[in-house]
Amino acid sequence: MVDLWPEHIEQTEITAPAFILKEQASLLGRKTQMIVKAEVEPGDPSHHEGMRYFDKEDYRKFIYDFYIVGPLLDNYRYLLFGIMYNIDLYPVEFILEPEIEEDVVGENVHLLIAKSESEFIKMLGLILKSKKTIKVR
């Protein structure tokens, strides 16, 4: 068989936003001895009704939802936030409820955009340390 691929396929040093979320989700369970854990799942715009308007283009993007889960409370699930991005990985749009957004950015715009991996990590840290997140945990 003839190999039609180029000799050198470029690899990227960029980490996919969903992978970063999953790493952070796994850390919460360890920190709380599984009293509270987090889960990341492929998202659905209908889960964010009232938080953001979704247009046709948004339905072609990757959407992931970040849940806080209480195993001792019959696996109660709380949708903390969502992210959305296209095949280029960045920029990443955060889909936040107003209380978290106000805590993180100080105004109610319902949308935070990280243009790079470092911005994504910084914004994610602010969200995970927000008053609302701590209250839910």
N, C-alpha and C positions, 0 to 999 in steps of 0.2 A: 504494500500500500504506500502511496506517495504522501509524504507529510507536507501539507500546504501551509502550516503555521510558520510565522516568522521565527528566525533563530533565537532571538531574545525577546521574550515576552516580559514587558515591564511589570515589576511588582511594586506595589505602593506601600509606603510606610504609614499610611493613614489607617486608623482603626475605625471600623464601622460603628456608628452611633448606637445601634442596637446591641452590639457586643459590649460596649462600655456600660450600657444600662444593665445588661445581664450580670456583668461583674459586680456592679454596685448592689444589685438585688441579692446576690449570693452573700454579700458581706453583712447585710442587715440580719439575716437569720443567724449567722455566726455570732454577731454582737449581742443578740438578745436570747441566746440559747433556744431559738426557734419559738419563743413566746410570740414574737411578731416576725413575719418574713415579708419579702417582696417578690413579686412575679412580674415578668415582662412577657407580653403576648402581642401577636399581630393585632393591630387596632382596627377600629371601624369608626368612620366619621359619626355614625349615629350615637356612639357613646359620648360624644362631646357636644351634643345639641345644646344650644344656649351659650356655649363657651366661644364658639367660632363658626363663621359661615364657611361652608366648603363649596368650592366650585368644581366644574367638570375636571379641570386639570389636577386637582387634589386627589381625585380617585385613582390616578395613575401613580401616585407616590407611595412609598413605603410608610406605613403608619404603625407605630408601636405604642402600647399603653403600659403604664407602670402602676401596678396595684400594690397596696399594703394589705397583707392578709393576716388574719388572726386565727391560727390553727385551734386555739383553745376556745374560740367563739364560733364554733361550727364553720370554720373557714370563711368568716366574714371578710368580704373584699371591698376595698375602698379605692376607687380610681383616683390616683393622686395627680397624674398628668399624662399627656401624650406627646409624642414627637412625630414629625413628618419630614421626609426628605426624598430626593429623587436619586437616580442611579449614580450621580456624581458624589453622593454622600453629604456634601456640604454645599450650601447652607442647610442647617437643620432648624425647623420651626418647632417651638414648644407650644403646646396647647394647654393652657393653665386655667384653673378656676380663678375668679377675681381675687379671692383672699390671698392666695399664694402669689399671684402676680403683683399685687399691691405691696406685699412684703418684700418681694425680690426687686422690683423696678420702681415702686413708689407711685405708679399710675396704672389705670385700668385700660390697657390697650389690647388685652387678650392674646397677645402674640409676642413672643421673644424669638429673635433669630440669631443663631450662632453661625458665623461665617467660616469658622475653622474648628479643628479638633480642640485646640486650646481654649477657644471661646466656649465651645460646647461643655467641656469639663468644668470650666469656671461657673457657667450658668447652672449646670446640673448640681454643683456643690452648693450654690445659693438656694436652690429649690429644696434639696435634701436637708438643709439646715434651717429652712424657714419655720416660722412659728407654727403655721398650720401643719406642716409635716410632723413636727415634734409632737403636736397635740394629737394627731391621728395615731402615731406610733404608741 
